């Protein structure tokens, strides 16, 4: 799954942070999550946007390693490591935007919180 936003979808900087990174493929749940970040005063940078977008639009719940791989493969953000992704996931969890699913046989997986209109749990 490709990660956007592309430069042509970025709104001028005079717009709100959530509107600046809004892409045509953004789901209603993603837009609500972006609005919640903005309401909480959390700066929306390209890495945070791309991480949330991937989580809200992925067909499956990815692991941290898969998230790191996707972010770095996109070429749209500077290199990001697992520690940075874990840190952002914890912030998103505290805000109720993202949920962690643990299965003893595999690494933890992440996806939109159930209250944010998530897909079925893997």
ZILINNOR-V679242 format. One record per backbone hydrogen bond with DSSP energy under -0.5 kcal/mol. CO is the residue of the C=O (numbers start at 0). NH is the residue of the N-H. If there is no record, write none. Layout:
<<CO:NH> <CO:NH>>
This chain:
<<5:8> <6:9> <11:14> <15:19> <16:20> <18:21> <19:10> <22:25> <26:30> <27:31> <28:32> <29:33> <30:34> <31:35> <32:36> <33:37> <34:38> <35:39> <36:41> <37:40> <40:42> <42:44> <44:48> <45:49> <46:50> <47:51> <48:52> <49:53> <50:54> <51:55> <52:56> <53:57> <54:111> <59:61> <61:109> <62:66> <63:67> <64:68> <65:69> <66:70> <67:71> <68:72> <69:73> <70:74> <71:74> <80:84> <81:85> <82:86> <83:87> <84:88> <85:89> <86:90> <87:91> <88:92> <89:93> <90:94> <91:96> <91:97> <92:95> <96:112> <98:110> <100:108> <102:105> <105:102> <108:100> <109:61> <110:98> <112:115> <113:116>>
